Amino acid sequence: MYLPEIFKQFLEDHGDVADKFREVGELCSKCGELDFKTQQLIQLGIAIGAGSKGGIRSHARRALEAGASTGDLSQVTLLSATIIGFPAMIAAYGSVQEVVSRVESK
């Protein structure tokens, strides 16, 4: 699994914080009926809206691992255009495509 170098460094320096943050995410994941793939697609949309390049990459990768198709990722990205604007959507599209390319090259 690909992890950015800065995240690996954070885990090394502050593993206890990362563990607690992960626990919060797991609790939130279990609080409803959405399956993991759907959760990841929703979080991808939120990351796109927030302009979080790291979040976009993380949730695109996790959505693919959960069984989402590249078409699913494209649709989520395209849906953002009318909310965040075309240039921001194109930037998000680029981040998603980087993840897709990395996954497909393995």
LUMDREN-584716 format. One record per residue (C-alpha): residue in three letters; y, z, x. Coordinates in pm, whole numbers, padded with zeros to 5 digits, always signed. Each point is the difference from the previous one (the first is absolute). Layout:
N
ALAYZX;...
! end
This chain:
106
MET+00000+00000+00000;TYR+00341-00095+00133;LEU+00250+00282+00045;PRO+00347-00050+00150;GLU+00049+00161+00340;ILE+00282+00221-00131;PHE-00232+00139-00268;LYS-00272+00068+00257;GLN+00258+00188+00207;PHE+00111+00198-00306;LEU-00362+00096-00071;GLU-00037+00120+00356;ASP+00328+00196-00002;HIS-00005+00130-00358;GLY-00355-00027-00132;ASP+00042+00311-00213;VAL+00293-00153-00187;ALA-00188-00326-00047;ASP-00302+00188-00135;LYS+00209+00184-00261;PHE+00178-00318-00101;ARG-00337-00173-00038;GLU-00120+00289-00220;VAL+00300-00043-00230;GLY-00076-00371-00029;GLU-00363+00072-00087;LEU+00104+00248-00269;CYS+00239-00254-00152;SER-00273-00265+00011;LYS-00233+00221-00204;CYS+00251+00099-00268;GLY-00064-00300-00225;GLU-00240-00274-00097;LEU+00118-00290+00216;ASP-00257-00138+00241;PHE+00080-00003+00372;LYS+00071-00374+00014;THR+00252+00025-00282;GLN+00161+00302+00165;GLN+00041-00194+00323;LEU+00153-00299-00179;ILE+00247+00230-00177;GLN+00086+00170+00328;LEU+00047-00343+00158;GLY+00251-00082-00273;ILE+00181+00329+00056;ALA+00010-00061+00377;ILE+00141-00348-00061;GLY+00269+00143-00228;ALA+00085+00268+00256;GLY+00017-00257+00279;SER-00255+00196+00202;LYS-00151-00248+00244;GLY-00257+00254+00119;GLY-00090+00090-00357;ILE-00035-00366-00093;ARG-00239-00060+00288;SER-00196+00318-00063;HIS-00051-00054-00371;ALA-00069-00372+00037;ARG-00276+00085+00248;ARG-00135+00282-00215;ALA+00008-00218-00314;LEU-00203-00269+00178;GLU-00248+00263+00120;ALA-00028+00120-00363;GLY-00091-00348-00122;ALA+00334-00155-00089;SER+00026-00372+00058;THR+00272-00173+00197;GLY+00109-00140-00337;ASP+00045+00357-00129;LEU+00224+00080+00297;SER+00201-00317-00053;GLN+00051+00075-00369;VAL+00121+00353+00070;THR+00240-00138+00260;LEU+00129-00279-00224;LEU+00054+00241-00289;SER+00254+00185+00214;ALA+00235-00299+00026;THR+00187+00059-00324;ILE+00056+00366+00088;ILE+00073+00004+00374;GLY+00125-00357+00043;PHE-00143-00309+00160;PRO+00088+00077+00366;ALA-00157+00347-00017;MET-00307-00142-00173;ILE-00036-00261+00276;ALA+00018+00276+00264;ALA-00272+00194-00185;TYR-00205-00318-00035;GLY+00016-00041+00378;SER-00125+00355+00056;VAL-00287-00051-00245;GLN-00094-00330+00164;GLU-00011+00168+00342;VAL-00260+00243-00137;VAL-00199-00277-00168;SER-00002-00201+00324;ARG-00113+00300+00202;VAL-00282+00079-00246;GLU-00114-00363-00026;SER-00010-00039+00379;LYS-00258+00278+00033;
! end
